[in-house]
Amino acid sequence: MKMGNIPDHVVFKYLRKNKKFPHIFCPGCGHGIILGALIRAIDNLKVDKNKIVMVSGIGCSSRAPVYSDFSSFHTLHGRALAFATGVKLANPELNVIVITGDGDASAIGGNHFIHACRRNIDITTLVLNNNIYGMTGGQYSPTTPVGGIASTAPFGNIEKPFDICELANGAGASFVARGTAFNVTAMIKIIEQAIVKKGFSVVEAVSQCHTAFGRRNKMKSPVEMMKWQRDSAVDIRAWDKLPEEKRTGKFKIGVLADHEYPEYTHEYQKIIDRAQGKGKEVKK
Amino acid sequence: MANKERKMLLQGNEACALGALDAGCRFFAGYPITPSTEIAEKLSEELPKVGGRFIQMEDELGSICACIGASAMGRKSLTSTSGPGFSLMQEGIGYACCTEMPVVIVNVMRGGPSTGLPTAPAQGDVQQARYGSHGDHEIIVLSASTVAECYHQTVRAFNLAEKYRTPVIMLIDEVVAHMRQNVVLPDAKDLEIIDRKHPQVHPDWYHPYDNENQVPVLADFGEGYRYHVTGLIHDENGYPTTVTEEVTAFIMRINRKISENVDDICRIEYLGSARPDVLVVAYGSVMLTAQEAILKVKEKHKLNVGLVRIDTLWPFPDQLLDKLIDKVKKTCKKIVIAEMNFGQVYREIERINRGRLPLDAYFQVNGELIQPDAIYKKITGVKK
């Protein structure tokens, strides 16, 4: 990649021309890397820009859609999936991609999250998990590890964290995968698969927030946080061979679940056909 | 084709559902709650027949959010609820105001506060409908007192939502919602239906939240105009801003698009004597009680009574009522306001009246419909 080539860089094809920069992400944040991975996945799949709707909630992660040149919906805290459900059901031919965070998806929006999984509506959801409420300055979230220090857990977090992928799989999502900002090439492939999949897809994207999480938890720089991702993420194929005692403090990445479930808008079309008397034998 | 007027026996909730369909509603998201559920039930059956979509969401906030999402795709959307569900929806209502997404909300008022009296009527949400969502914003709220009005006001709610790109709330009460009446609905083709305008310019020249237009021309997502929608205060391109001039322009515009069009939005109906001795103000099911009370007054007393029905609750019809009070103040001895709350409309009348006429009120908050005798006594001053 030559420097002189920047205008041809794939990401520039998808940046909004009339949006004022800089973006709001801190230097070293993982969210930009993941947004970049999403854009590369979309570019690889050659999806029509006009047929993509990005929906997000509230938080650092949810600011990602404003920079990219798609129809974008920055909604209410926790409600991105409820909006996205309306978007997709109203116009099933659109590709609906939701960008949300750990707090947005699994705390305030936890109910919408499990019901979107259960309905299996064809939406791709990226949960940018940085284990903290970054935008409000570092309060503990449902994915902050036990013992983790946060501005509202100065003595250490005592709440057991959610495993977002287990939650999604248990609630009925048809595609569940996890990647990290460090393993970015794998992340691009995972997002491609998630977009192509007909049904509700969840990609947990492990991201770093050294500003609000790392600095309180012995990982002062983004580099230290990415080293933590490198050392903790285990590919699903290697995970199964890993003895139980070596799994402590580690997490698996890759495609964790891939099911064939009936998709909601497809099923609803059958309702429309039935209500309109189509597909029935017509007596002459 | 022959004129297809429809003679039907309907309840208020069903009439709201039919009004929505005839207004072009093609999306409904809701959550079951008494006494509004019949609207959802009716539309779950009717919407797929016309290619519309129905979804039962996991809660009321999710329901209004899904409706706003569908609205951005160009579908006219409806949700219906009651008391507790309406409280949950407030955040979504504010979002629809800020992003200027048309959506209609039917709130069938039941006894409160909290879970309150789920099967009993009340009118305790009038001020909540106006001020329930945080921040300064205008809102349009309509009422209905008969089954036929439920139909026509729902059509009007959709028209106003599309015209002003704003959420519109229909406030009805449990009695109106569940009461059955014979109605003659017009042929849907004869209705005046307003649809939102779509942009005609090239996408590069498109400014979705252009403050030059009082009501912005918003494209449907997927049409080729890739713009940004946010509940943050935004500039003419829809991008977040904290620049004072831009914030001011936006806030003033979304408020003025309603407040400067009250002549179009506000409606009252005046019935009865042109030279009244007593003026009665009512809305919703209390209107029916008031009419019954006035019949009794006519039988027994030489009193002329005027009756005002408030069809647009918000923006409150200040100018219309102000003119009316001026017109009747020579003959009128007092204004009687009856409502199933502790004075949510009374205080608005008090504000507009500016001491011109004595006010009297009958407030009842006990889950019972106001009885005609109560209003009769207020009109005549007879104690028994």
Interface residues (C-beta under 8 A of the other chain):
Chain A: R16 N18 K19 K20 K49 N50 K51 V53 V55 P65 V66 D69 F70 S71 S72 F73 H74 T75 L76 R79 A82 F83 A84 T85 G86 V87 L89 A90 N91 E93 L94 N111 H112 H115 Y268 I271 I272 R274 A275 Q276
Chain B: F27 A29 E45 P48 K49 G51 R53 I55 M57 E58 D59 L61 G62 S63 C65 A66 C67 I68 G69 A70 S71 A72 M73 G74 R75 S77 E91 G92 Y95 D220 F221 G222 E223 G224 Y225 R226 Y227 H228 V229 T230 G231 L232 N237 Y239 P240
